[in-house]
Amino acid sequence: MTKGAMIFEREKEEPIAKAVNEEQRKSKRASWETKRNTALRMLADGELPPAKIADYSGLDLKTVTELSQNVS
């Protein structure tokens, strides 16, 4: 493949790679939001300790503890 053809192929692939990266970022954000909302509902219920909520929600204990400070 010539250098010009390689550059052309790379230019075609760059927008696709950017779109895939953007979709992955959105998916990770949506997943985190779902975990956060689940933890907030569990905290509001008041039945489970933060460590269990962290286990069940997939969030780390520090995040759950920080969220618990905002739940009345």
PQR file with spaces between the fields and no chain letter, atoms N, CA, C, O and H, PARSE charges and radii, in Angstrom:
ATOM       1  N    MET     1       0.854   -1.171    0.000 -0.4000 1.5000
ATOM       2  CA   MET     1       0.000    0.000    0.000 -0.0000 2.0000
ATOM       3  C    MET     1       0.904    1.239    0.000  0.5500 1.7000
ATOM       4  O    MET     1       1.883    1.316    0.742 -0.5500 1.4000
ATOM       5  N    THR     2       0.555    2.183   -0.834 -0.4000 1.5000
ATOM       6  CA   THR     2       1.353    3.399   -0.920 -0.0000 2.0000
ATOM       7  C    THR     2       1.119    4.277    0.306  0.5500 1.7000
ATOM       8  O    THR     2       0.144    4.101    1.036 -0.5500 1.4000
ATOM       9  H    THR     2      -0.241    2.121   -1.437  0.4000 1.0000
ATOM      10  N    LYS     3       2.021    5.212    0.515 -0.4000 1.5000
ATOM      11  CA   LYS     3       1.897    6.115    1.653 -0.0000 2.0000
ATOM      12  C    LYS     3       0.614    6.940    1.567  0.5500 1.7000
ATOM      13  O    LYS     3      -0.048    7.175    2.578 -0.5500 1.4000
ATOM      14  H    LYS     3       2.814    5.354   -0.078  0.4000 1.0000
ATOM      15  N    GLY     4       0.271    7.373    0.371 -0.4000 1.5000
ATOM      16  CA   GLY     4      -0.960    8.140    0.172 -0.0000 2.0000
ATOM      17  C    GLY     4      -2.198    7.307    0.499  0.5500 1.7000
ATOM      18  O    GLY     4      -3.143    7.804    1.111 -0.5500 1.4000
ATOM      19  H    GLY     4       0.809    7.182   -0.451  0.4000 1.0000
ATOM      20  N    ALA     5      -2.187    6.058    0.094 -0.4000 1.5000
ATOM      21  CA   ALA     5      -3.317    5.172    0.376 -0.0000 2.0000
ATOM      22  C    ALA     5      -3.428    4.906    1.873  0.5500 1.7000
ATOM      23  O    ALA     5      -4.529    4.822    2.415 -0.5500 1.4000
ATOM      24  H    ALA     5      -1.419    5.654   -0.403  0.4000 1.0000
ATOM      25  N    MET     6      -2.285    4.775    2.533 -0.4000 1.5000
ATOM      26  CA   MET     6      -2.290    4.544    3.975 -0.0000 2.0000
ATOM      27  C    MET     6      -2.874    5.757    4.714  0.5500 1.7000
ATOM      28  O    MET     6      -3.658    5.607    5.651 -0.5500 1.4000
ATOM      29  H    MET     6      -1.390    4.844    2.093  0.4000 1.0000
ATOM      30  N    ILE     7      -2.487    6.942    4.281 -0.4000 1.5000
ATOM      31  CA   ILE     7      -3.016    8.167    4.889 -0.0000 2.0000
ATOM      32  C    ILE     7      -4.520    8.251    4.659  0.5500 1.7000
ATOM      33  O    ILE     7      -5.272    8.599    5.569 -0.5500 1.4000
ATOM      34  H    ILE     7      -1.851    7.065    3.520  0.4000 1.0000
ATOM      35  N    PHE     8      -4.958    7.932    3.443 -0.4000 1.5000
ATOM      36  CA   PHE     8      -6.378    7.964    3.124 -0.0000 2.0000
ATOM      37  C    PHE     8      -7.151    6.987    4.011  0.5500 1.7000
ATOM      38  O    PHE     8      -8.209    7.337    4.535 -0.5500 1.4000
ATOM      39  H    PHE     8      -4.347    7.649    2.704  0.4000 1.0000
ATOM      40  N    GLU     9      -6.640    5.777    4.182 -0.4000 1.5000
ATOM      41  CA   GLU     9      -7.294    4.774    5.023 -0.0000 2.0000
ATOM      42  C    GLU     9      -7.363    5.248    6.475  0.5500 1.7000
ATOM      43  O    GLU     9      -8.391    5.083    7.131 -0.5500 1.4000
ATOM      44  H    GLU     9      -5.781    5.493    3.755  0.4000 1.0000
ATOM      45  N    ARG    10      -6.292    5.827    6.970 -0.4000 1.5000
ATOM      46  CA   ARG    10      -6.257    6.324    8.348 -0.0000 2.0000
ATOM      47  C    ARG    10      -7.275    7.448    8.533  0.5500 1.7000
ATOM      48  O    ARG    10      -7.943    7.517    9.565 -0.5500 1.4000
ATOM      49  H    ARG    10      -5.457    5.961    6.437  0.4000 1.0000
ATOM      50  N    GLU    11      -7.394    8.319    7.547 -0.4000 1.5000
ATOM      51  CA   GLU    11      -8.360    9.413    7.625 -0.0000 2.0000
ATOM      52  C    GLU    11      -9.793    8.889    7.615  0.5500 1.7000
ATOM      53  O    GLU    11     -10.671    9.501    8.223 -0.5500 1.4000
ATOM      54  H    GLU    11      -6.851    8.263    6.709  0.4000 1.0000
ATOM      55  N    LYS    12     -10.047    7.776    6.941 -0.4000 1.5000
ATOM      56  CA   LYS    12     -11.374    7.168    6.941 -0.0000 2.0000
ATOM      57  C    LYS    12     -11.675    6.529    8.304  0.5500 1.7000
ATOM      58  O    LYS    12     -12.809    6.570    8.779 -0.5500 1.4000
ATOM      59  H    LYS    12      -9.334    7.279    6.447  0.4000 1.0000
ATOM      60  N    GLU    13     -10.655    5.945    8.920 -0.4000 1.5000
ATOM      61  CA   GLU    13     -10.847    5.213   10.164 -0.0000 2.0000
ATOM      62  C    GLU    13     -10.954    6.126   11.386  0.5500 1.7000
ATOM      63  O    GLU    13     -11.614    5.763   12.360 -0.5500 1.4000
ATOM      64  H    GLU    13      -9.733    5.912    8.533  0.4000 1.0000
ATOM      65  N    GLU    14     -10.331    7.284   11.359 -0.4000 1.5000
ATOM      66  CA   GLU    14     -10.326    8.179   12.523 -0.0000 2.0000
ATOM      67  C    GLU    14     -11.730    8.581   12.987  0.5500 1.7000
ATOM      68  O    GLU    14     -11.998    8.506   14.186 -0.5500 1.4000
ATOM      69  H    GLU    14      -9.795    7.579   10.568  0.4000 1.0000
ATOM      70  N    PRO    15     -12.632    9.000   12.107 -0.5600 1.5000
ATOM      71  CA   PRO    15     -13.981    9.357   12.579  0.2800 2.0000
ATOM      72  C    PRO    15     -14.720    8.161   13.191  0.5500 1.7000
ATOM      73  O    PRO    15     -15.482    8.313   14.146 -0.5500 1.4000
ATOM      74  N    ILE    16     -14.488    6.992   12.638 -0.4000 1.5000
ATOM      75  CA   ILE    16     -15.130    5.790   13.184 -0.0000 2.0000
ATOM      76  C    ILE    16     -14.602    5.515   14.586  0.5500 1.7000
ATOM      77  O    ILE    16     -15.383    5.226   15.493 -0.5500 1.4000
ATOM      78  H    ILE    16     -13.869    6.869   11.862  0.4000 1.0000
ATOM      79  N    ALA    17     -13.306    5.599   14.774 -0.4000 1.5000
ATOM      80  CA   ALA    17     -12.707    5.368   16.083 -0.0000 2.0000
ATOM      81  C    ALA    17     -13.198    6.399   17.090  0.5500 1.7000
ATOM      82  O    ALA    17     -13.458    6.058   18.244 -0.5500 1.4000
ATOM      83  H    ALA    17     -12.671    5.834   14.038  0.4000 1.0000
ATOM      84  N    LYS    18     -13.328    7.639   16.676 -0.4000 1.5000
ATOM      85  CA   LYS    18     -13.834    8.684   17.571 -0.0000 2.0000
ATOM      86  C    LYS    18     -15.276    8.402   17.968  0.5500 1.7000
ATOM      87  O    LYS    18     -15.645    8.585   19.127 -0.5500 1.4000
ATOM      88  H    LYS    18     -13.118    7.916   15.738  0.4000 1.0000
ATOM      89  N    ALA    19     -16.082    7.963   17.031 -0.4000 1.5000
ATOM      90  CA   ALA    19     -17.490    7.653   17.320 -0.0000 2.0000
ATOM      91  C    ALA    19     -17.592    6.473   18.280  0.5500 1.7000
ATOM      92  O    ALA    19     -18.410    6.489   19.200 -0.5500 1.4000
ATOM      93  H    ALA    19     -15.782    7.814   16.089  0.4000 1.0000
ATOM      94  N    VAL    20     -16.773    5.461   18.072 -0.4000 1.5000
ATOM      95  CA   VAL    20     -16.772    4.301   18.964 -0.0000 2.0000
ATOM      96  C    VAL    20     -16.346    4.721   20.362  0.5500 1.7000
ATOM      97  O    VAL    20     -16.965    4.307   21.342 -0.5500 1.4000
ATOM      98  H    VAL    20     -16.108    5.449   17.325  0.4000 1.0000
ATOM      99  N    ASN    21     -15.313    5.524   20.473 -0.4000 1.5000
ATOM     100  CA   ASN    21     -14.853    6.003   21.777 -0.0000 2.0000
ATOM     101  C    ASN    21     -15.936    6.820   22.476  0.5500 1.7000
ATOM     102  O    ASN    21     -16.124    6.695   23.687 -0.5500 1.4000
ATOM     103  H    ASN    21     -14.810    5.860   19.677  0.4000 1.0000
ATOM     104  N    GLU    22     -16.636    7.640   21.735 -0.4000 1.5000
ATOM     105  CA   GLU    22     -17.704    8.460   22.310 -0.0000 2.0000
ATOM     106  C    GLU    22     -18.842    7.570   22.820  0.5500 1.7000
ATOM     107  O    GLU    22     -19.386    7.818   23.896 -0.5500 1.4000
ATOM     108  H    GLU    22     -16.484    7.741   20.752  0.4000 1.0000
ATOM     109  N    GLU    23     -19.195    6.557   22.068 -0.4000 1.5000
ATOM     110  CA   GLU    23     -20.252    5.630   22.494 -0.0000 2.0000
ATOM     111  C    GLU    23     -19.831    4.853   23.739  0.5500 1.7000
ATOM     112  O    GLU    23     -20.645    4.619   24.632 -0.5500 1.4000
ATOM     113  H    GLU    23     -18.753    6.356   21.194  0.4000 1.0000
ATOM     114  N    GLN    24     -18.570    4.456   23.799 -0.4000 1.5000
ATOM     115  CA   GLN    24     -18.067    3.749   24.986 -0.0000 2.0000
ATOM     116  C    GLN    24     -18.104    4.665   26.199  0.5500 1.7000
ATOM     117  O    GLN    24     -18.453    4.228   27.296 -0.5500 1.4000
ATOM     118  H    GLN    24     -17.909    4.646   23.073  0.4000 1.0000
ATOM     119  N    ARG    25     -17.750    5.919   26.014 -0.4000 1.5000
ATOM     120  CA   ARG    25     -17.774    6.878   27.110 -0.0000 2.0000
ATOM     121  C    ARG    25     -19.207    7.075   27.605  0.5500 1.7000
ATOM     122  O    ARG    25     -19.453    7.109   28.811 -0.5500 1.4000
ATOM     123  H    ARG    25     -17.466    6.274   25.123  0.4000 1.0000
ATOM     124  N    LYS    26     -20.142    7.202   26.677 -0.4000 1.5000
ATOM     125  CA   LYS    26     -21.548    7.370   27.051 -0.0000 2.0000
ATOM     126  C    LYS    26     -22.066    6.142   27.795  0.5500 1.7000
ATOM     127  O    LYS    26     -22.815    6.266   28.764 -0.5500 1.4000
ATOM     128  H    LYS    26     -19.943    7.173   25.698  0.4000 1.0000
ATOM     129  N    SER    27     -21.669    4.976   27.344 -0.4000 1.5000
ATOM     130  CA   SER    27     -22.112    3.736   27.971 -0.0000 2.0000
ATOM     131  C    SER    27     -21.572    3.622   29.395  0.5500 1.7000
ATOM     132  O    SER    27     -22.295    3.214   30.304 -0.5500 1.4000
ATOM     133  H    SER    27     -21.060    4.876   26.556  0.4000 1.0000
ATOM     134  N    LYS    28     -20.307    3.980   29.586 -0.4000 1.5000
ATOM     135  CA   LYS    28     -19.720    3.943   30.931 -0.0000 2.0000
ATOM     136  C    LYS    28     -20.417    4.934   31.843  0.5500 1.7000
ATOM     137  O    LYS    28     -20.673    4.633   33.009 -0.5500 1.4000
ATOM     138  H    LYS    28     -19.720    4.311   28.847  0.4000 1.0000
ATOM     139  N    ARG    29     -20.721    6.099   31.328 -0.4000 1.5000
ATOM     140  CA   ARG    29     -21.412    7.120   32.112 -0.0000 2.0000
ATOM     141  C    ARG    29     -22.811    6.642   32.503  0.5500 1.7000
ATOM     142  O    ARG    29     -23.233    6.821   33.646 -0.5500 1.4000
ATOM     143  H    ARG    29     -20.513    6.343   30.381  0.4000 1.0000
ATOM     144  N    ALA    30     -23.520    6.044   31.568 -0.4000 1.5000
ATOM     145  CA   ALA    30     -24.863    5.536   31.854 -0.0000 2.0000
ATOM     146  C    ALA    30     -24.805    4.423   32.890  0.5500 1.7000
ATOM     147  O    ALA    30     -25.663    4.347   33.769 -0.5500 1.4000
ATOM     148  H    ALA    30     -23.177    5.899   30.640  0.4000 1.0000
ATOM     149  N    SER    31     -23.815    3.571   32.794 -0.4000 1.5000
ATOM     150  CA   SER    31     -23.645    2.490   33.763 -0.0000 2.0000
ATOM     151  C    SER    31     -23.382    3.060   35.153  0.5500 1.7000
ATOM     152  O    SER    31     -23.960    2.602   36.138 -0.5500 1.4000
ATOM     153  H    SER    31     -23.117    3.632   32.080  0.4000 1.0000
ATOM     154  N    TRP    32     -22.504    4.063   35.226 -0.4000 1.5000
ATOM     155  CA   TRP    32     -22.201    4.686   36.514 -0.0000 2.0000
ATOM     156  C    TRP    32     -23.446    5.353   37.092  0.5500 1.7000
ATOM     157  O    TRP    32     -23.699    5.252   38.292 -0.5500 1.4000
ATOM     158  H    TRP    32     -22.034    4.435   34.425  0.4000 1.0000
ATOM     159  N    GLU    33     -24.214    6.025   36.263 -0.4000 1.5000
ATOM     160  CA   GLU    33     -25.435    6.684   36.725 -0.0000 2.0000
ATOM     161  C    GLU    33     -26.431    5.658   37.275  0.5500 1.7000
ATOM     162  O    GLU    33     -27.090    5.905   38.284 -0.5500 1.4000
ATOM     163  H    GLU    33     -24.009    6.107   35.287  0.4000 1.0000
ATOM     164  N    THR    34     -26.533    4.518   36.610 -0.4000 1.5000
ATOM     165  CA   THR    34     -27.432    3.466   37.081 -0.0000 2.0000
ATOM     166  C    THR    34     -26.977    2.955   38.445  0.5500 1.7000
ATOM     167  O    THR    34     -27.790    2.783   39.353 -0.5500 1.4000
ATOM     168  H    THR    34     -25.997    4.318   35.790  0.4000 1.0000
ATOM     169  N    LYS    35     -25.683    2.715   38.583 -0.4000 1.5000
ATOM     170  CA   LYS    35     -25.145    2.259   39.873 -0.0000 2.0000
ATOM     171  C    LYS    35     -25.385    3.295   40.957  0.5500 1.7000
ATOM     172  O    LYS    35     -25.770    2.954   42.075 -0.5500 1.4000
ATOM     173  H    LYS    35     -25.022    2.855   37.846  0.4000 1.0000
ATOM     174  N    ARG    36     -25.161    4.544   40.630 -0.4000 1.5000
ATOM     175  CA   ARG    36     -25.347    5.633   41.595 -0.0000 2.0000
ATOM     176  C    ARG    36     -26.807    5.713   42.038  0.5500 1.7000
ATOM     177  O    ARG    36     -27.094    5.822   43.230 -0.5500 1.4000
ATOM     178  H    ARG    36     -24.848    4.821   39.722  0.4000 1.0000
ATOM     179  N    ASN    37     -27.717    5.659   41.081 -0.4000 1.5000
ATOM     180  CA   ASN    37     -29.140    5.733   41.409 -0.0000 2.0000
ATOM     181  C    ASN    37     -29.583    4.542   42.251  0.5500 1.7000
ATOM     182  O    ASN    37     -30.393    4.691   43.166 -0.5500 1.4000
ATOM     183  H    ASN    37     -27.483    5.571   40.113  0.4000 1.0000
ATOM     184  N    THR    38     -29.057    3.375   41.946 -0.4000 1.5000
ATOM     185  CA   THR    38     -29.366    2.186   42.747 -0.0000 2.0000
ATOM     186  C    THR    38     -28.886    2.376   44.178  0.5500 1.7000
ATOM     187  O    THR    38     -29.618    2.093   45.127 -0.5500 1.4000
ATOM     188  H    THR    38     -28.399    3.254   41.203  0.4000 1.0000
ATOM     189  N    ALA    39     -27.664    2.853   44.329 -0.4000 1.5000
ATOM     190  CA   ALA    39     -27.115    3.080   45.668 -0.0000 2.0000
ATOM     191  C    ALA    39     -27.923    4.130   46.424  0.5500 1.7000
ATOM     192  O    ALA    39     -28.168    3.977   47.620 -0.5500 1.4000
ATOM     193  H    ALA    39     -27.070    3.083   43.558  0.4000 1.0000
ATOM     194  N    LEU    40     -28.332    5.175   45.750 -0.4000 1.5000
ATOM     195  CA   LEU    40     -29.130    6.208   46.409 -0.0000 2.0000
ATOM     196  C    LEU    40     -30.467    5.660   46.901  0.5500 1.7000
ATOM     197  O    LEU    40     -30.913    5.994   48.000 -0.5500 1.4000
ATOM     198  H    LEU    40     -28.133    5.299   44.778  0.4000 1.0000
ATOM     199  N    ARG    41     -31.101    4.826   46.094 -0.4000 1.5000
ATOM     200  CA   ARG    41     -32.363    4.218   46.531 -0.0000 2.0000
ATOM     201  C    ARG    41     -32.147    3.309   47.735  0.5500 1.7000
ATOM     202  O    ARG    41     -32.956    3.301   48.663 -0.5500 1.4000
ATOM     203  H    ARG    41     -30.739    4.556   45.202  0.4000 1.0000
ATOM     204  N    MET    42     -31.072    2.556   47.720 -0.4000 1.5000
ATOM     205  CA   MET    42     -30.758    1.667   48.840 -0.0000 2.0000
ATOM     206  C    MET    42     -30.454    2.473   50.102  0.5500 1.7000
ATOM     207  O    MET    42     -30.888    2.116   51.197 -0.5500 1.4000
ATOM     208  H    MET    42     -30.415    2.563   46.966  0.4000 1.0000
ATOM     209  N    LEU    43     -29.719    3.545   49.939 -0.4000 1.5000
ATOM     210  CA   LEU    43     -29.409    4.399   51.092 -0.0000 2.0000
ATOM     211  C    LEU    43     -30.675    5.020   51.668  0.5500 1.7000
ATOM     212  O    LEU    43     -30.843    5.083   52.886 -0.5500 1.4000
ATOM     213  H    LEU    43     -29.367    3.835   49.049  0.4000 1.0000
ATOM     214  N    ALA    44     -31.549    5.470   50.810 -0.4000 1.5000
ATOM     215  CA   ALA    44     -32.802    6.086   51.257 -0.0000 2.0000
ATOM     216  C    ALA    44     -33.661    5.080   52.017  0.5500 1.7000
ATOM     217  O    ALA    44     -34.373    5.445   52.952 -0.5500 1.4000
ATOM     218  H    ALA    44     -31.413    5.419   49.820  0.4000 1.0000
ATOM     219  N    ASP    45     -33.594    3.817   51.614 -0.4000 1.5000
ATOM     220  CA   ASP    45     -34.356    2.772   52.288 -0.0000 2.0000
ATOM     221  C    ASP    45     -33.828    2.548   53.706  0.5500 1.7000
ATOM     222  O    ASP    45     -34.597    2.228   54.613 -0.5500 1.4000
ATOM     223  H    ASP    45     -33.015    3.520   50.854  0.4000 1.0000
ATOM     224  N    GLY    46     -32.530    2.715   53.896 -0.4000 1.5000
ATOM     225  CA   GLY    46     -31.933    2.639   55.222 -0.0000 2.0000
ATOM     226  C    GLY    46     -31.788    1.249   55.806  0.5500 1.7000
ATOM     227  O    GLY    46     -31.485    1.121   56.993 -0.5500 1.4000
ATOM     228  H    GLY    46     -31.905    2.974   53.160  0.4000 1.0000
ATOM     229  N    GLU    47     -31.989    0.210   55.026 -0.4000 1.5000
ATOM     230  CA   GLU    47     -31.934   -1.154   55.547 -0.0000 2.0000
ATOM     231  C    GLU    47     -30.533   -1.763   55.523  0.5500 1.7000
ATOM     232  O    GLU    47     -30.226   -2.642   56.329 -0.5500 1.4000
ATOM     233  H    GLU    47     -32.235    0.314   54.063  0.4000 1.0000
ATOM     234  N    LEU    48     -29.690   -1.305   54.611 -0.4000 1.5000
ATOM     235  CA   LEU    48     -28.375   -1.924   54.447 -0.0000 2.0000
ATOM     236  C    LEU    48     -27.249   -0.965   54.824  0.5500 1.7000
ATOM     237  O    LEU    48     -27.370    0.246   54.635 -0.5500 1.4000
ATOM     238  H    LEU    48     -29.940   -0.592   53.956  0.4000 1.0000
ATOM     239  N    PRO    49     -26.156   -1.508   55.356 -0.5600 1.5000
ATOM     240  CA   PRO    49     -24.989   -0.669   55.638  0.2800 2.0000
ATOM     241  C    PRO    49     -24.281   -0.294   54.330  0.5500 1.7000
ATOM     242  O    PRO    49     -24.415   -0.992   53.325 -0.5500 1.4000
ATOM     243  N    PRO    50     -23.538    0.796   54.349 -0.5600 1.5000
ATOM     244  CA   PRO    50     -22.841    1.243   53.130  0.2800 2.0000
ATOM     245  C    PRO    50     -21.963    0.172   52.492  0.5500 1.7000
ATOM     246  O    PRO    50     -21.868    0.118   51.266 -0.5500 1.4000
ATOM     247  N    ALA    51     -21.326   -0.673   53.277 -0.4000 1.5000
ATOM     248  CA   ALA    51     -20.459   -1.712   52.695 -0.0000 2.0000
ATOM     249  C    ALA    51     -21.263   -2.682   51.834  0.5500 1.7000
ATOM     250  O    ALA    51     -20.803   -3.075   50.762 -0.5500 1.4000
ATOM     251  H    ALA    51     -21.403   -0.630   54.273  0.4000 1.0000
ATOM     252  N    LYS    52     -22.444   -3.069   52.278 -0.4000 1.5000
ATOM     253  CA   LYS    52     -23.286   -3.969   51.489 -0.0000 2.0000
ATOM     254  C    LYS    52     -23.803   -3.266   50.240  0.5500 1.7000
ATOM     255  O    LYS    52     -23.875   -3.861   49.164 -0.5500 1.4000
ATOM     256  H    LYS    52     -22.817   -2.749   53.149  0.4000 1.0000
ATOM     257  N    ILE    53     -24.160   -2.002   50.395 -0.4000 1.5000
ATOM     258  CA   ILE    53     -24.636   -1.235   49.239 -0.0000 2.0000
ATOM     259  C    ILE    53     -23.533   -1.135   48.194  0.5500 1.7000
ATOM     260  O    ILE    53     -23.796   -1.240   46.996 -0.5500 1.4000
ATOM     261  H    ILE    53     -24.102   -1.520   51.268  0.4000 1.0000
ATOM     262  N    ALA    54     -22.300   -0.933   48.645 -0.4000 1.5000
ATOM     263  CA   ALA    54     -21.166   -0.886   47.720 -0.0000 2.0000
ATOM     264  C    ALA    54     -21.034   -2.225   46.985  0.5500 1.7000
ATOM     265  O    ALA    54     -20.832   -2.257   45.771 -0.5500 1.4000
ATOM     266  H    ALA    54     -22.086   -0.847   49.619  0.4000 1.0000
ATOM     267  N    ASP    55     -21.150   -3.325   47.732 -0.4000 1.5000
ATOM     268  CA   ASP    55     -21.061   -4.649   47.106 -0.0000 2.0000
ATOM     269  C    ASP    55     -22.148   -4.842   46.060  0.5500 1.7000
ATOM     270  O    ASP    55     -21.871   -5.267   44.938 -0.5500 1.4000
ATOM     271  H    ASP    55     -21.314   -3.299   48.718  0.4000 1.0000
ATOM     272  N    TYR    56     -23.385   -4.530   46.430 -0.4000 1.5000
ATOM     273  CA   TYR    56     -24.515   -4.781   45.543 -0.0000 2.0000
ATOM     274  C    TYR    56     -24.582   -3.823   44.353  0.5500 1.7000
ATOM     275  O    TYR    56     -25.003   -4.214   43.264 -0.5500 1.4000
ATOM     276  H    TYR    56     -23.611   -4.186   47.341  0.4000 1.0000
ATOM     277  N    SER    57     -24.173   -2.588   44.555 -0.4000 1.5000
ATOM     278  CA   SER    57     -24.292   -1.599   43.480 -0.0000 2.0000
ATOM     279  C    SER    57     -23.101   -1.609   42.520  0.5500 1.7000
ATOM     280  O    SER    57     -23.218   -1.168   41.377 -0.5500 1.4000
ATOM     281  H    SER    57     -23.830   -2.270   45.440  0.4000 1.0000
ATOM     282  N    GLY    58     -21.970   -2.106   42.980 -0.4000 1.5000
ATOM     283  CA   GLY    58     -20.767   -2.082   42.144 -0.0000 2.0000
ATOM     284  C    GLY    58     -19.953   -0.809   42.296  0.5500 1.7000
ATOM     285  O    GLY    58     -18.955   -0.619   41.601 -0.5500 1.4000
ATOM     286  H    GLY    58     -21.874   -2.464   43.909  0.4000 1.0000
ATOM     287  N    LEU    59     -20.377    0.064   43.204 -0.4000 1.5000
ATOM     288  CA   LEU    59     -19.613    1.275   43.489 -0.0000 2.0000
ATOM     289  C    LEU    59     -18.614    0.990   44.610  0.5500 1.7000
ATOM     290  O    LEU    59     -18.782    0.035   45.369 -0.5500 1.4000
ATOM     291  H    LEU    59     -21.188   -0.091   43.768  0.4000 1.0000
ATOM     292  N    ASP    60     -17.584    1.812   44.711 -0.4000 1.5000
ATOM     293  CA   ASP    60     -16.654    1.625   45.813 -0.0000 2.0000
ATOM     294  C    ASP    60     -17.241    2.220   47.091  0.5500 1.7000
ATOM     295  O    ASP    60     -18.136    3.065   47.045 -0.5500 1.4000
ATOM     296  H    ASP    60     -17.447    2.587   44.094  0.4000 1.0000
ATOM     297  N    LEU    61     -16.724    1.767   48.223 -0.4000 1.5000
ATOM     298  CA   LEU    61     -17.249    2.175   49.519 -0.0000 2.0000
ATOM     299  C    LEU    61     -17.135    3.684   49.722  0.5500 1.7000
ATOM     300  O    LEU    61     -18.030    4.294   50.307 -0.5500 1.4000
ATOM     301  H    LEU    61     -15.997    1.082   48.260  0.4000 1.0000
ATOM     302  N    LYS    62     -16.056    4.290   49.252 -0.4000 1.5000
ATOM     303  CA   LYS    62     -15.877    5.735   49.400 -0.0000 2.0000
ATOM     304  C    LYS    62     -17.009    6.492   48.697  0.5500 1.7000
ATOM     305  O    LYS    62     -17.553    7.447   49.253 -0.5500 1.4000
ATOM     306  H    LYS    62     -15.329    3.794   48.776  0.4000 1.0000
ATOM     307  N    THR    63     -17.359    6.079   47.504 -0.4000 1.5000
ATOM     308  CA   THR    63     -18.428    6.731   46.758 -0.0000 2.0000
ATOM     309  C    THR    63     -19.764    6.576   47.477  0.5500 1.7000
ATOM     310  O    THR    63     -20.530    7.534   47.589 -0.5500 1.4000
ATOM     311  H    THR    63     -16.918    5.304   47.053  0.4000 1.0000
ATOM     312  N    VAL    64     -20.039    5.372   47.963 -0.4000 1.5000
ATOM     313  CA   VAL    64     -21.295    5.137   48.681 -0.0000 2.0000
ATOM     314  C    VAL    64     -21.342    5.981   49.947  0.5500 1.7000
ATOM     315  O    VAL    64     -22.383    6.547   50.279 -0.5500 1.4000
ATOM     316  H    VAL    64     -19.417    4.595   47.872  0.4000 1.0000
ATOM     317  N    THR    65     -20.228    6.068   50.648 -0.4000 1.5000
ATOM     318  CA   THR    65     -20.173    6.883   51.857 -0.0000 2.0000
ATOM     319  C    THR    65     -20.434    8.347   51.532  0.5500 1.7000
ATOM     320  O    THR    65     -21.160    9.027   52.258 -0.5500 1.4000
ATOM     321  H    THR    65     -19.382    5.609   50.379  0.4000 1.0000
ATOM     322  N    GLU    66     -19.850    8.832   50.452 -0.4000 1.5000
ATOM     323  CA   GLU    66     -20.087   10.216   50.035 -0.0000 2.0000
ATOM     324  C    GLU    66     -21.548   10.427   49.657  0.5500 1.7000
ATOM     325  O    GLU    66     -22.130   11.461   49.983 -0.5500 1.4000
ATOM     326  H    GLU    66     -19.261    8.280   49.862  0.4000 1.0000
ATOM     327  N    LEU    67     -22.133    9.469   48.983 -0.4000 1.5000
ATOM     328  CA   LEU    67     -23.550    9.568   48.604 -0.0000 2.0000
ATOM     329  C    LEU    67     -24.434    9.567   49.850  0.5500 1.7000
ATOM     330  O    LEU    67     -25.449   10.262   49.893 -0.5500 1.4000
ATOM     331  H    LEU    67     -21.660    8.629   48.719  0.4000 1.0000
ATOM     332  N    SER    68     -24.056    8.801   50.849 -0.4000 1.5000
ATOM     333  CA   SER    68     -24.875    8.680   52.049 -0.0000 2.0000
ATOM     334  C    SER    68     -24.966   10.012   52.807  0.5500 1.7000
ATOM     335  O    SER    68     -25.924   10.247   53.543 -0.5500 1.4000
ATOM     336  H    SER    68     -23.231    8.237   50.815  0.4000 1.0000
ATOM     337  N    GLN    69     -23.982   10.864   52.626 -0.4000 1.5000
ATOM     338  CA   GLN    69     -23.990   12.165   53.285 -0.0000 2.0000
ATOM     339  C    GLN    69     -25.030   13.105   52.673  0.5500 1.7000
ATOM     340  O    GLN    69     -25.415   14.101   53.285 -0.5500 1.4000
ATOM     341  H    GLN    69     -23.204   10.674   52.029  0.4000 1.0000
ATOM     342  N    ASN    70     -25.475   12.778   51.470 -0.4000 1.5000
ATOM     343  CA   ASN    70     -26.468   13.620   50.779 -0.0000 2.0000
ATOM     344  C    ASN    70     -27.886   13.077   50.866  0.5500 1.7000
ATOM     345  O    ASN    70     -28.821   13.696   50.359 -0.5500 1.4000
ATOM     346  H    ASN    70     -25.163   11.968   50.973  0.4000 1.0000
ATOM     347  N    VAL    71     -28.050   11.917   51.510 -0.4000 1.5000
ATOM     348  CA   VAL    71     -29.370   11.307   51.631 -0.0000 2.0000
ATOM     349  C    VAL    71     -29.955   11.679   52.970  0.5500 1.7000
ATOM     350  O    VAL    71     -29.291   11.553   53.999 -0.5500 1.4000
ATOM     351  H    VAL    71     -27.290   11.414   51.922  0.4000 1.0000
ATOM     352  N    SER    72     -31.218   12.145   52.968 -0.4000 1.5000
ATOM     353  CA   SER    72     -31.839   12.505   54.245 -0.0000 2.0000
ATOM     354  C    SER    72     -32.602   11.355   54.811  0.5500 1.7000
ATOM     355  O    SER    72     -33.193   11.474   55.884 -0.5500 1.4000
ATOM     356  H    SER    72     -31.757   12.248   52.132  0.4000 1.0000
